Amino acid sequence: MADKGASLSVAKPSTMEIRGPDGVRMELVVNGVSRVLHLEPRVSLLDALREHMALTGTKKGCDQGTCGACTVWVDGRRVLACLTLAITCEGRDVTTIEGLTEGDELHPMQRAFLEHDALQCGYCTPGQIMSAVALLNEGHAETDREIAEWMSGNICRCAAYPHIRSAIREVRDRKTGQ
Amino acid sequence: MRAISYTRATDVPGAVAAVTNDPGSSFLAGGTTEVDLLRLDVLRPNRLVDINRLPLADIEDRADGGLVIGALARMSEVAQAPGVVERYPMLSQSLLLGASAQLRHMASMGGNLMQRVRCSYYRDPESACNKRVPGSGCSALEGVHRGHAILGTSEHCIATHPSDMAVALVALDAVVQVEGVKGTRTIPVDDFFLLPDDTPEREHPLTPGELITAIEVPPLPMARRSLYLKVRDRESYEFALASAAVALALEDGVIRGVRLALGGVATKPWRAHRAEETLLGQPADEDMFARAAAAELAPAVTRPMNAFKAELARRTVVRALRTAVALRGET
């Protein structure tokens, strides 16, 4: 029944097809690697990564968009994987914490988190790091106050915030050559 | 979460036809409310029509000084658009003070207008809630209602409207553009949000399948010196307990124009008409600000846990007006 609208316009009827609710074939590009999956449309990007691609670096904290542990990038923007349906990411570039390393070489932000002891239990850390790298790219890390504001979507129940800010400051200042 | 089917819309008429012809379906934009409520079993569509690839994300500066914001422009994009930052700082600020950086990248402007209330009883399918199940009762009346509304309430619902951005849009007299199978229509944003009255399940005047395509913001020179003040339990990533969007036009210390709207205290983004009427033509001083705030909050209906909101809202209004005057003095 959805084809009525498509027939009104230049859209090809096949592009308005109804998929699911059973498993459907979808192709996702994660960390530059294309993967073909068979998932129901209701599966979140977070579950697709963790349960179907064995990419468990992205963490499930609240699963309702309040903690930031599942922060990944879609087309270069930091978003919450728990509130994103995997099927909506077809044709997008997904980057997870596993995609930050160059071979065995840690990303400078990962090294800075280690050096500054920016974690205790570590559960929120992948999300913190994905958010922190995006933050520097977005250009909102001039002051500690600004860092705190623009990192507020990543909750750390161990309250490692001062060290997280130290790590971000270090990478920021190295980047700008200070 | 229940099983759902999925359709990716490729053009606006196709999207509108798909949802109009399939009453169990809904549009999916940023998903920040919808996916959450699907998982909680509060929303139960059998099919999502994904509109994210529709060409509705432009932010256009109009020659008359106004703006047209595409419904799929993301909160983060609108917040930093030069035309918004320069012409409507209250709108930029309201966006930046909402949610988190991640959610602002996801959430669309149209979706923000369509977001659901954060009332914990609405979000819990086990609780009585007239908005979720009409006629089942309102658990908040005798329950935990510290965050609930004190203006625009009814005996059937006291849920607070959660949007910050919509408060600025109400102050700016924005207009919502809508497309349906019968064509396009426009709805003033103040009329877009319905009071709960005895039909709290009806939150807006859209018919099933009608799609928000854009938000028009009319030119308003005094909005160049406007602000959005948000008061909340923690400094960031939290909903408002009280907020105010303000723009002032002054002439020799006399208020010649004023726009004022409140958030966090009402069942819809609240245009403060009583306060505006009190202020017009009067001196811009603390006494007038206090009188305006008192006039606006006079009809407030409070309950034990949210009684503090009346005074908090009055103080928020006074501080926002005082700050708006100071902003104007900076030139």
Interface residues (C-beta under 8 A of the other chain):
Chain A: M1 A2 K4 G5 A6 L8 S9 V10 A11 K12 T15 M16 E17 I18 R19 G20 P21 D22 V24 E40 P41 R42 S44 D63 Q64 G65 G68 T71 R77 R78 V79 L80 C82 L83 T84 L85 I87 T88 S131 A134 L135 E138 H140 A148 E149 W150 M151 S152 G153 N154
Chain B: M1 R2 A3 I4 S5 Y6 T7 R8 A9 T10 D11 P13 G14 A15 V16 A17 A18 N21 D22 L28 G31 T32 V35 D36 L38 R39 L40 N46 R47 L48 V49 D50 N52 S76 A99 S100 A101 Q102 L103 H105 M106 E235 S236 Y237
